[in-house]
């Protein structure tokens, strides 16, 4: 019995992390009806923000850990909004998009990177300097793209006559995902790094069940964030606007809703949850690398579909179910098939309930 309870606790801890990532997938899908595959790499960026900021705060303290968690969520929220603004918005709606803005962003990043290398040449470059270099490159890209795009130079324009097809948006999402992964390898290095202990680590024994303080933190933080998300979506004006845009974007615009602001906020909110998931995942599995988000991201995507894509409680339920099943399979003789079994569950659910466990069947007009 104690072994069963131990595995159940481990599964709930892992499932809570999957649920946080899945919420980002399901929120973006609920508003825009497409899957943001770059979401799993925002999860990775959140872990690395925690890695660098964790070295600047007192180690093993509650307030220091909460500060790192907050900074990672804010950083990932800004990154998510930047991704939406640069990669997805030009494909979403008819617009005159200045190609010089794209060129400015690329030029700013390249110049910032090489300038940092030049300035730091011959010095002992530590992790903190690497973090400053990344911020400098990002800031340089933003300044140059803003300056070039806002100067009023209309020499080169990319004229689009309508929103891009869904396939184009999907390919763009995959491209952004690969960009984040391999840019992470350039700045962070490909070698795994040991994640610092942000919170005090203690183990408690309850009737033969070993409860780690990190597991408790994961479960408590996940519950708090899910409750906060529900309050934002159903008890605030921006939440009402999100649901209006999800239901009918054109009608929401006619009612005075700024769709761009709502969509950007949705990306920021979902990315903040992914950043929190990155920190919590690194607490329990303290080895991070630029490709760490690939498999957790895929499983969180499975969890979102399992619970019902576009349904917030469904994403949470799917994450908990998937994490629990994976943990029990890992502790059995079929541990090598844990990933295959997770995806097999998805196939079975979709065969008998295509909308997911809590999803609703809808009829699409052609």
LINJOZI-V387341 format. One record per residue. D_CENTER is the distance of its C-alpha to the mean C-alpha in Angstrom with 1 decimal. Layout:
BEGIN
d_center
D_CENTER
D_CENTER
END
This chain:
BEGIN
d_center
35.8
34.3
32.5
31.1
29.8
28.3
26.4
25.4
24.0
22.1
20.7
19.7
17.9
15.9
15.5
14.1
11.1
10.7
11.3
8.5
5.9
8.6
9.0
6.2
8.0
11.2
11.1
10.7
13.3
15.4
15.9
16.0
16.8
14.7
11.8
9.0
9.1
7.4
3.9
5.1
6.5
4.2
4.3
7.8
8.4
8.0
10.5
12.7
12.9
14.0
16.4
18.1
18.3
19.4
22.4
23.5
23.7
26.2
25.0
25.1
25.4
23.6
23.4
22.2
19.4
18.4
18.7
16.3
13.8
14.4
14.3
11.0
9.5
11.8
11.0
7.3
8.7
11.3
9.5
7.7
11.3
12.9
11.3
12.5
15.8
16.6
15.6
15.5
18.0
20.9
20.6
20.3
23.6
27.0
27.2
29.1
26.5
28.0
27.5
28.5
25.3
23.4
26.1
26.0
22.3
23.0
26.2
24.8
22.3
25.1
27.6
25.5
24.7
28.4
29.7
27.8
29.1
32.5
32.5
31.3
33.7
36.0
34.1
32.4
28.8
26.7
23.1
23.4
24.9
22.1
19.7
22.2
22.5
18.9
19.1
22.5
21.3
18.5
21.2
23.8
21.8
21.2
24.9
26.4
24.4
25.3
28.9
29.5
27.8
29.6
33.0
34.3
34.9
34.9
36.3
33.6
31.8
29.7
30.9
29.0
30.8
28.1
24.5
23.4
23.6
20.7
21.1
20.8
17.4
16.2
17.7
16.2
12.6
13.8
15.4
12.5
10.7
14.1
14.6
11.7
12.9
16.5
16.3
14.8
17.9
20.1
19.1
18.2
20.5
20.1
21.7
19.8
19.9
20.8
18.5
20.7
21.7
20.3
22.1
25.6
25.7
28.3
29.2
31.1
33.4
33.9
36.4
35.5
31.7
30.0
27.2
25.1
24.1
20.6
20.4
21.7
19.2
16.3
18.0
19.2
16.0
14.3
17.4
17.5
14.0
14.8
18.2
17.0
14.7
17.8
20.0
18.0
18.0
21.6
23.4
22.5
23.6
20.2
19.3
22.5
21.7
18.4
20.5
23.2
21.2
19.8
23.4
25.2
23.8
27.4
28.9
26.3
27.2
30.9
30.4
29.1
25.3
23.6
21.1
19.5
18.8
17.5
15.1
13.9
13.6
11.6
9.0
9.2
9.3
6.3
4.2
6.8
6.4
3.3
5.9
8.5
7.8
8.1
11.2
12.6
12.3
14.0
16.6
17.8
17.4
18.3
18.0
15.2
15.4
13.6
13.5
12.2
9.0
11.3
13.0
10.6
8.3
11.7
12.9
10.2
11.1
14.6
14.2
13.2
16.2
18.3
18.1
18.3
15.7
15.7
17.0
15.1
17.6
17.5
13.9
14.7
18.0
16.7
14.4
17.4
19.8
18.0
17.5
21.2
22.6
21.0
22.4
25.8
26.0
25.2
28.1
30.5
32.5
30.0
27.2
27.0
26.1
23.2
20.7
23.4
24.2
20.6
20.7
24.3
23.4
21.2
24.2
26.6
24.7
24.4
28.1
29.3
26.7
24.8
23.0
21.5
22.8
22.3
21.9
24.8
26.8
27.1
29.6
28.5
31.2
32.2
END
